[in-house]
């Protein structure tokens, strides 16, 4: 649910310090995104209890806060709040507010996520190279796969940068909010390109009856354009309801703007593919050769839908579960599902594709054949040169004394 206590604290901070005049011997009152800091005398440290009203669980990886510890914000001699040396942004020391166990769990999830996104990115780049390198694979269906792969590569890159921003003390609020927005956009585009894959197959098999040529501009608008509209609404909502903490704290109302369309896309895709299977089964005997070409793609899409959808089902459940142990387990599961999705997509749509396997095998055979021919040709040339040299030596006249 929406954190009203968090908003109340932010509002009270503004009201309580509205009429306090600035003084060079004091650092001015400020809301740092987590807590309110009153005017503090220069060369002194402001100390207060850790903000216990913040959520104890955060799917984005922010550490837990506990009320029995203290946060510290130094006021410098010039009447300015302390700035972190490497970033020059104002900084509050919340290190004592983070549970050691929570810190270890956060770093474990961070390393797991970075590993998963890195593996996904490398696998997707290799798959893209295969699709671009072999001309016999150039068709509209593969073009759809390319868009899907690019969306996952961008999502992996945005996710790595977004997670890394939380390890930088005093990171810019503008920078981390921008990364968060890009992360939400690329994640939404993943699912809408999966929806485009389903619609394309349905149109190809049911509507256009195996005619390959379709207007890909429509799919481009759905896959890249609609997530942009969803992101715009999400950003406005976050600015209005909860414009703090790099937008890392989960806000249910704003989350629906992102996860709602994703859930709808998954449901529509599932319905489309169920109908597609029904039509295929009814036409299988009459037109087996044509249908067989698309069976693999349909199976792949059907496998991916529950795989991709389970993450958002778990995230929705996590918003309403108060048990910390259950939330910790769900957090690890969603972390694995999120970071390794690109890897699964590349394996299913590229490396397990029969046509890709056939073409790469043929390419290896040709390469081996060319190597053998080149080696045989070189051997023949060496043998011919040896015979010529020997013959010339045999024809040489004897040396005179």
N, C-alpha and C positions, 0 to 999 in steps of 0.2 A: 504494500500500500504506500501511498504518497507520504513522505516524512514531514508531517506538520510541525513537529518539534524543531526540526532542523530549520525550517522556514521562520518559525517564531523567534528562534535565537538570532537569526540574521536580521529580522525586522527590529527586534529590541536593541540590537547593537547600533543600528542606524538612529533610532529614536533617542536612546539614552545619551548619545554623544552628539546630537544635532546642534546644540547651543554651546558646545565647548569651543572656546577660541584657541587658535594655534599659538604655541609658544616655542621659541627656539631652544629652550632648555628642556623641552619635553618632546617625545615622539607622539604623534597624533594617534587617536583611536583608529582601529582598522579591523575589518573582517577579512581574514586570510583564506576563506574558503572552507574552513573547518570550525573555527571558533572566533569569538570577539575579544579583541585585545584593547584594554583601556589606555588612556594617556599614561605614558611612563617616563619618569625622569631620565635625562640623558646619563649615559654610562651605567645604567642599571639594567637588570633583567626582569622582564615581566614573567611571572610564574603562575600557572593555574592548573586545575585538574584536567586530565584528558577528557575530551568531549564524549561522554558516555552515550549521548543520544544518537551517535552515528551507528549505522548497521554493523552488526557483528559478522555478517557474511556478505561478501561481494563477489559476484561472478567474474568481475573484471580483474580480480587479483589484488585489490587494495587490502592492506593488513588490518587486523582487528584492533580496536581501541578498547582500553580498559580504564574505568573511572578512578582507580586507586593510585595511578601514576600521575606524573606531572609533565606538562609541556612548557617549553622555555622559548621566549622571544627576546633577544638582546636589543637594547636601545643604545645606539652609539653616542659618542661625545658631542657630535654635531647636531643632535636632535633628530637623526634619521634612523629608521629601523635597519637592522643588520641585513646586508646583502650577501648572498652566497658568492664566493670569490670567482668561481669559474663561469657562472651564468649572469651575475650582477642582478639577480632577481631577489626581492625580499623573501626571507626564509624563516620559518619557525621550526624549532627542533622538536619533532614528535617522536624521536627515536625511542624514548622510554615508554611511550604509549603503545608500542608494538609488542605483542606477546612473542617471546622467543620461539615457542612452538609454532605460532602463526607465521613468523618470519621464515622458518624452515619450510613450512608447507607452501608458502608463497613462492619461495625460490625454487622449490621442487617443481611446482606447476609452471613456473617461468621457463625453466630449463626444458621441461617436457614439451611445452608449446613451441619454443624456439626450434627444438629438434624436429618436431612434427612439421612445422611450416617450412623448414629448410628442406627436408626430404620431399615434401609435396612440390616445392618450387623446382627442385632439380628434376624430379620425375616429369613434371608438366613441361619443362623446357625441352627435355629429350623427346617427349611425345610430339610437341610442336615442330621440332626439327624434322622428325619422321614425316609428319603430314606435309610440311613445306618442301622437303627434299624429293620425295617420290611423286612424280607427275601423275602417275596412274591413280593416285589417291585423290586427285583434285576433283571434287564434286560438291554440290550444295550441302549434302549431309556432313561431309568433312569440314566444310566452312562453318557449319553450326558448332561442330566440336571445337574448332579453333577459337571461336568466340567464348565458349564455355571455359576452355583452358586458360585463355587470357584473363577472364574474370577471376579465376581461382589463383592465378599468379599474382594479380594485383591485390587480391585479398590477403594472400600470404605475406606479401611485402608490407601492406598497410598494417597487418596484425603484428608483425615483428617490430616495426617502428613504434606502434602504439604501446606494445608491452615494454619496449626498451625505454620509452619516455618516462615510465614509472620508476625507473632505476636512477634517474637524473635528479639530484636534489635541486629544488628551486626552479623546476622547469617552467617555461612560459605557459600561462593559461591559454593564450591564443593558439600556441603551437600544439599543445596536447588536445585541445578541443577540436582543432582542425584534423588531427590524426584520428580522433574518435569518430568524427563525421565521415571521413574517408573510409574508415574501417566498416562502419555501418552500411555505407553505400555499396562497397564491394561485396559484402556479405549478402545483401539483398539481391544484387545482380547475379550472384551464383545461382540462387533458387529460381530467378526469373529466366535465366538461360536454360535451366533444366526444364522449366515450363515450356520454353520455346522448342526444346528438343521434342517434348511430348506432342505439342501442337503440330510440329512439322511432320512427325511420323504419322499422326492421325490424318492430316491433310493428304499426305502422300499415298497412304494405303486405302483410306476410306473415301475421301472426297475426290482427289485427282486421279485415283486408280493408277498408281505407279508412274505418274509423270513427274520426273525429277525437278523440273524448273518451277520455282516458286518465287514470290517477291520477298527477298530477304530483308528489304528495307523495313517491312512491318515487324519482323522479328528483332531487328536492330533497335527499333523504337521501344519495343516491349522489354528487351533484355537490358538496354542501357538507359533508356529514357524514363520509364516508369519508376525505377529505383531512385532516380534523381528527384522526381516529384515527391516521393515518399520521404527522402532525406530532407528536402526543404521544409516540409511540414514538421518533421522531427526536430530540426534545428530551432525553428520558431517556438515549438512547445518547450524545449529545454531552456531557451532564453527566458520564457515567461514563468515556468514552474520551478525550475531548479538549475539556475545558472551558476554552478559552483563545483569545486573539486574536480576540475577537468572533465566534468560530466561522467565521472567514474562511478558515482553512487547510483544504484539502480532506481529508476523512477517508473512505477508501473504504468502510469498514464502515457508516458513517452515511449515506453517499451512496446506498447500495443501498436504504435504507429509503424514500427519496424517489423515486429514479430507477427502482427496481424496479417499484413499482405503476404508474408512468407508462408504462414499457415494456409491461407487461402490458395496460394500458388501450388502448394503441395497437395491439397485436397483436389483441386481442379485437375492437376496432372495425374493423380491416381485414378480419378473417374475417367479421364480421357484414355488412359492406357488399359483400363479394364474393358472399356467399350472396344478398343482396338484389338485386344485379345479375342473378344467375342466375335468380331467380324472376321478375324484371321482364321479362327477355328472353323467358321462356317464356309470359308472359301478355300480352305487348305487343299481339299481334294481336286477342286476344279482348276486351280491356278497355282500349283505347288511351286513351280520354278521361280516365278516372280516373287511370291511371298517369302520364299526361303531366304532371299537376299536381305530381308529386313527383320527376320526373326531374332538375329543376334543383337541388333540395336534395341529392339523392344525388350528383350530379356535384360539387357544391361540397364536400361532406364528403370525397369521394374525393381531391379535389385537396389539401385541407388536411392530411390524415393524413400523407402523405410529407413535406409541408412542415414540419409541426410535429415529426414524429418524427426528422428528420435532425439537429436540434439535439442531441438526447440520444444519438444514435449517435456524433456527434463528441465529445461530452463524455466518453463511455465510452472512446473511443479515446485521448483526451487523458490519461486517468489512467495509461496504460501506455506512453506515448511519452516517451523521455528527450531527444529532439532539440529544442533550444530554438527553432530557426527554424521547424520544423513546428508546434510548439505555439503559436508567436506567430501563425501564419497561421490555425490552427484557432480560436484565441481571437477573432480578428477576425470570422471567419465565424459562430461561435456568438453573438457579440455582436450582429451584424446580425439573425440569425434570431430571437433572443430579443426584441429591442426592437421589431422591426417586425411581430411576429406579430399583434398586435391590429389593426394597419392592414390586414393581409391578410384577417383574419377579417371585419372590417367591410365591406371591398370585396366579398368573395365572397358573404357571406350577406345583405347589404343592398343596396349600390349596384349590384351586377350582377344583382339579383333582378328578373325580368320584371315581377312584380306591383307592386313598388315603383316601377319606372320608369314603368309605365302610370299609377299613381295620382298620382305627382308631376307627370307631364306633363298629366294631366287637371286637376290643381289649378292649374297654371300657366295653362292655357287658360281656366279659370273666372275666375281673377284678372284675366287680360287682358280677358276679356269684360266683367267688372264695371267695370273701368277705362274701357273704351270706352263702355259704357252711361252711366256717370256723366259722362264728358266730353261725350257727345252730349246728355244731359239738361241739363247746364250750358249748352251752346251754345244749345239751344232756348230756355232761360230768358232768356239774354242777348239773343237775337234778338227774343223776344217783348217784352222790356222796351224794346228800342230802337224797335220798331214802335209800341208804346203811347206812348212819349215823343214820337215824330215826329207821330203822329196828334193828340195833345193840343195840340201846338204849332200844327198846321194849323187847328184849330178855335178857336184863341184870337182874340177880337175885336180889331180894330185899335185902337191907342192914340189917344185923343182929344187934339186940340191944346189 
